[in-house]
């Protein structure tokens, strides 16, 4: 069984540069720690991929390979630059005056990623009063190897909604809940992100994705529950009645 365009699947992968064996990305926390690329604020979980779609994309070469797989497949996918991060373009390597870096001029070193003129680049060389900035992608011109495990195909409306919420909401999976009935779904927003920056944007993309991948639904509602903390404060203990027994 292969996957059709628009299929939602979950995959685990670890990615490395072919010629250097440099591991730079993974969905698996154990691998992140093993290769010293672990980040504390990253939510390690299987990646949600929409085959042939821009909603949850991967590199073109990986997308094409995944379309030909089945659940349970474990494989290594080789992605060449033309279907990966692109070929290197020498025209994107510039020498600029170091003063353009402002206050950061004395802090940067070779290999750092900086932003100049609203463009992100990598410092390749620092000379007398000038720096060489490479605006190519860090892995442009590199062939990438992905060790992939195809875990699950999301078929039911419930599985698709669950996958979308786990991808879009920056909270532990155990705090994600929703109620799906007929053509309507009510999604509970976890209390810890009720005041988070970008919550409205999150909700916007969640409803777009749900209507796209579960077209039978007619209504998506977000439930925000606010608790009166004062009412939960410890209440005064009630006085207990003391009954004295009197001897005759």
N, C-alpha and C positions, 0 to 999 in steps of 0.2 A: 504493500500500500504506500503510495506517495501522497504528498500533500498538495492540495489545490491552492491557487492564489487566494489570499485572504484567510487561510487557515491560521489559527492561533495555536502555537505550540510552546512548550517549556523545554529549555535546553540548559545543561551545564557545560561550561567550556573553560579551558585555560589557553591563553594565546601567547605565542612567543615569536621572536624574530628568527627566521630560519638560519641565517648565516652566523648568528652570534649566540643562539639559544637563550636570548634575553627574554625572560617571562615578564610581561608588562600588564596583563589583565586577566582576571579570573572571576567566576561567579562563586567559587568554592572557598570558604573561609580558611580551611586547612591549607590549601595551596597558596593562598595569599600570605599566610604566616610562613610557610615553607620557603617561599621565594622572596621573603622580606619586602612585600609590597602591600602588606596589610594596612588598612586605614580604619581608624576607630569609628568614624561616622558613616561608614559604608554599610548598606544593608545587603549582606551576602545571601543570595537566593538564586534559584534557576531563572534564567533570562526569558522574558516573554518576547516571542518573535512572531510577527505577522508576515507570513510568506508573501513576497512580492508586493508588500504594502509599505507605506511610509510611516504608519502609525507606530510600530515598534520595529524599526529597521536594524539590520546588521549590514556588514560589508557585502557588496554585490556578489562576490565570489562565494562567500559563506551562505548567502541566501539561496543561490542557485544549487549549491550542494545539499542544503537542508530540504529543498523541495523534492529531492529524489530519495529521501530517507524514510524510515518508518520508526514508530515508537520502539525503544529498546536498542536501537542502533548505537554503536560506539565506533567512532571513526576519527581519523586525522584528515582535516581539510587544508589543502595548500592554496593560499590566496595570493596570486601574483599582483604586482603594483597596479596594473591596468584595471583590476577588479577589486582593489583594496584601497590603499591610501594615496594612490596616484604616483606618477613618475616624478622624479625631482626636476625642478625648473630652476636653472641657474639665474634666471631673471628675477627670482624671488629672494635672492641673497643680496643684501644691501649694506653698504658702509654708511654709518650715520655719526654725526658729532655726539660724543658722550654726554654733552650738556643737555641733549634732548631728553635724557633720562631723569633730569631734575634731581630731586633729593635722593633718588635711588642710585645715582651714578657711582657712589663709593661703596655701595652694598652688593652690586651684582658680580657674578663670576661666570666663567664659561660653562655653558650647559643650562643656565637659568632660562626660564620662560618669562618674557616680559611683554608688555603691551605698549606699542608706540603708534600714534596716529590712528587709534582705534583698531589696530591690527596686532594679533599675537604672533610672536616670533621667538626663536631660540638664539641666544648669544653663542656665536661660534668662535669669536676672537675679540680680544680687547687690546688695543694698541695705544699709542700716544694721542690722547684726545679723541679717539674714534673707537667705535665698536662695530663688529660685523654681526648683522642680524639676519637669520635665516627664517623666512616666512613660509617655507614649505612645512607640511605636516612632519612631525617628529619621525614618522615611519614611512615617509614618502620614499619611493624607490626600493622599499624592502618587501621581500616575500614573507608572508605571515603564515604560521602553522597554528591551526586550531584543533586541540584535542576535545572532541565533542561527544556528549552523551545526550541522546534525544529521550527525554524523560516522559513527556505526556502530550497528548493532543487534547485541546480543550474543545469539547463537542457540545455539551449541554449549556443552556443559558446560565445556569448557576455557576458552572466551572469558569465560563468566560468572564462573568462579573467578578468572581473571586480573583481571577488572575489579573484583571484590570485594576482592581482596588489594591491588591498587594504591590503592584507595580507603581501606582500613582500616589499612594498614601505613605508618608514617611514615618510609619509606626510599626510596632511589632505585629506580626500576623495575628496573634491572639486577641488583639484589640480591634480587629476589623470584623464588622458584622453587618448583615443586611437581611432584609425580609423580601423574598420574591414570591409574588402571588399573581398568577395569570399574566396580565400584560403590564404589571406595575412592580417597581422595586423601590423599597425604602432603605436608604443607606444611612447608618448611624455614623456621625462624625465623632471620632474619639475626642474626649474632653481636652487632652493635652495639646491638640492642634487647633482648637476653636479660635485662638487669637494669633495663629501662625501667619507670617507674611506669605502672601501668595495663595491663601486658602481658596479664594474665589476663582483663581486661575486653575487650581487643581480640580475644583468642582466642575468648571467649564469643560475641561478636557475629559474628565471622567464621563460626563453625560454624552459628550460627542462620541467617545469610543464605545460606550454601551449601546447607543442607538445604531452605530455602524455595524458592530459585530453581533448584536442581538436585535435585528430589525423588527422582530415580532412585538417588542415592548413598545408601549405607548406613553409611559410616564415614568420618570425618574425623580424621586424626592430625596432630599437630604434632611435628616433629622438631627437637630442640634439640641442637646439636653444640657441645661445650665442648673447647677445645684446650689441652693442657698447654703453656703458654708456656715453661716451664723447659726442656722437652725440645727446644725449637727454638733455644735459645741456641747460639751458635757453639761447636762442638766443637774440642778441641785438634787441631792439624794433625798427621798421622802423619809419623814420621821417614822421609825418603827414603833408600834405600840408595845409597851412592856406590860405584861400581865404578871402581877405578883400573887403568889399563892400564900394565903394566910393560914397559919396553923390554928387549929381549934383550941 
